[in-house]
Amino acid sequence: MKRIAIFLIVASLIVSSAFAKKVGIYKGTRDLITDSLLKTLEEEGWEHVFISPKEMADLEKLSETDVLLFTGGWNDYFFPSYEARRALHKYIAGGKGILSSGFRSGYSRTASRPLFPQIGGTHNRGNGTFIVAEGDSVLAKALTEPYSPGGWDHVVLFVGPEGKVFATCAGDPVGAYGEVYGGRYIAYGAFVAYNESAEAVTGVERSFLMAALDWLASAPKRSEAEIAKASAQAELDFLRREKTLDWTFFGRGPDTGSGIIPAAFQQNAIPLESRIFRLDFINSLFDKPIDKVVPVARKLQSALDALTAQKSRMEAATLTRINKASVAELDEWKTDKNKQIEETREKLMPAGQLKELVEEADELIASLKPAIEKEKQSRLAKEQQKDALAISELAKQATSKDFETRLNAVTELARIGQKQCEAPLINALKDVNEEVRVNAILGLGWMQSKAAVPQLIDLAKGNDLRMKRRATQALGQIGDARAVPVLRSLIKCDDIDTADNAIFGLGWLKAKEAIPDLINILNTYSR
């Protein structure tokens, strides 16, 4: 029995010495965990355990590890949960480390709140190839040469005030690191051990992974009192940041909308701003401002200015309250976003006042509609008269020896679209320049020129692929029954764009004779 007991003790010592450190790998639904990653960890003497989404909020479970590794994360929204984010701050304050790779550190393709924005987090997706070292940190030194981590994405980081860049891709920061609350954190906008393989990771990718894990697990040791103090500060900072985002966030980034105060402000401001804009636009239609418009527009602007000032005061007061609150007070301060937005709207501007302003503006706008329509028609008539006078000169320019002159003239003739434009546009179908021919086809299609149908049919039957596509499109827009036979033949064209245009054209033409052809496509064709 003694021999068995001694053997078991020795065996356990061998196992514990073989795995000197432990990494917890988050395993949810959008994570990138390859066999090559796990084999690499095993060969390097790192024990690994998987952490479930529920266990992310279990500080006791997390504390069994030295480092946490988050991978993948694309389209995994709101990672991790509020409770898990809170636990991770205490985990870091305990002297532990976190490597957030891929999309895990910020809000690009996730809408997640960054875990440690003072270090950095993902905020934009880019397409890159090689990652290169930046600086002289132990992490940068591990990137001994440019390497491609695999996949299509590299994720650009914003770098916080306490973060330092160690890697870039195409000039963008993709790796940032720093010490926070006595622990260590790395935000890395690339994938770790991306390529699935039965073999362990090798080369620079391996050296970086191990350097990152070793650095994260090597935070300076501290006393229990120091850890407790750091943990309390981390929790307080976390709660204040969360509450600040809840109430004042406005911009691109985490969450799927603005904070409570900006959201309430927007819901009150948009009705005012939209009517100010409409009234300004109405005045711009006339040679001089309309007397009735000016006072109403000024009243709306004055109300908007007062609303904006009230928003600023409310945000300042809210931030003061947040920054003075204790952990207990912040925990008691519950967030019910929809309810609080409605309450805040009323505090920013009473609903009755907003309703009165909007109704007054709407009544004025409605009363001006006849005058607006009359002015529009007058302007249109003047523009059409001016265009008609220009057609003769544009027709001459459409035959110029200068390419730019011909292109501009044909484009203008296409825009004008009057009957007199048909002949020069039809002539332009034979231009030596492809851009000129394309613009001529587009113009004839927009103006529904039946005179151009024979020439467009010839182009649709031709071998010039771009002309074929555009001519097919124009025939559908023009809507002349003479185009039906050629369009029916073109739905079988090998060029998918031509075939698509032919199908649309037959639909616009309501060509009943094409119904059997179209049904046949539904029954037999698979893209």
C-alpha positions, 0 to 999 in steps of 0.5 A: 500500500505504501508503494501505491501511495508513494507512486500516486503522490509522485505522479501527482507531483509530475502532473502538477509540475508538467502544468505549472500554469493554467489558462482558462479559455472562454467557450461560447458560441462564436469562439475560435478554439483550434486543436493546434492551439490546445496542442501548443499549450500542452507542449509549452506546459500550460494546462487549459480549462474551458470557461462557459458563459455562465462561469464567466461571472463566477469569480471563484471559478475564474480565480483557479486560472492564471490567465484568461484567453478570449478568442474569435467573437465576431457577431457575438453581441454584448460580450460578456454579461454585466455580471461577468464584466464585473467579475473580470475586473476583480479577477484582474485586480487579483493580479491575473491576466487577460488576452482578448483576441479577435473581436473580444476587446471592444465593439467592432461587430459586437456592440460590446462595451470594452472591458478595459478601455484604459488599455484599448479595444477593437473599434473598427474592422479592416482587411489586412495581411501582415502584422508587424512589431511596434516598440521594444516591449517583450510582446513586440520582441516576440514578433520577430518577423511580419506574420499573417495570423490567418483569416480575412480580418484584422481589427483596429484598436483604439488605444486608451491612455494607459495602453501601449501599442506592440503590434500594427497591421497596415499602419493600424494599431492591432495590439495594445497592452498595459497593467491595470489594477495590479493585473495585466491586459492585452487587446489583440485585434487578430486571431490566435492559432486561427488555422485548424491543424493537428499540429502545434503552432510554430514560428513567430505565431507560437513565440508571440502566444507564449510571450503573451501568456507568460507576460500576463501571468507575471504581474508583480506580487502584492499583499492581500491589503494591496489586492483588496484595495485594487479590487475595490477601486476596480469595482468602483471604476467599473460601476461608474463607467457602466453608469456613465455609458447608461446615462450619457453615451452618445456616438459610435461604439458599444450598445445599440443606441445612445444613453438615456439622456442623449436618447431622450434629447434626440427624441425631443430635438428631432421634431424641432430640427426637422421642422427648422430644416423644412422652414429654412428650405421653404424660405430658400425656394423664394427670392426673399424670406416669407414673413410668416416663416421667420418668427416660427423658425426663430421660436423653434430654434430658441426652443432647441437651444434651450433644450440643448442647454438643459441636456448639458446641465442634466448630463453634468449633474448626472456625471457629478452624481455618478462620480460621487456615488459609492459602490452600494449607491451605484448598485441601488441605482437601477437602470430601466432605460425605456422608462427613464428615457420617457421620464428624462424627455419630460424633464428636458422639455414638457410634452405639452410644450413640444406638441404646441411647437410642432403643431404650430410649425406643421400648420404653417407648413401645410398653409404654404404648400400651394405657394411652394408648389407654384414656385416649384412649377415656376422653377421647373418651367424656367429650368426646362426652358433653359435646357431646351435652349441648350440642346442645339449646342449640346448636340454639336458638342456631342460630336466634338473630337474631344472625348471629355466634351462629348462625354459631358454633352451626352451626359447633359442630353441624357439628363435633360431627356427632352424629345429633341435629345433623342437624335444626338443620343442615338448618334452617340451609340456609335461613339468610339468611346465606351463611356460615351456609348454607355451614357447615351444608352442610359439616357435613352432608357431614362427618357423611354425613347421608342425611336432608339429601340431598333438600335438598342435591340442590335446592341443587345444582340451584339457581342460587346458585353457592357453594351449588351447589358446596358441595352438590355436594361434600357429596353426594359425601361422603355417598355416597347413590345418590339423588345420582347423577342430579344429579351426572351432570348436573353434570359438564357444568356450565359452572362448573368447580368444580361440575363437578370436585366432581361428578366426584369425587362420582361416583368416591366413590359408585363410580357405574358408570352414570356411566362412559360420561359420564366416558369421554366427558370424557376423550375430548373435554374439554380444559381 
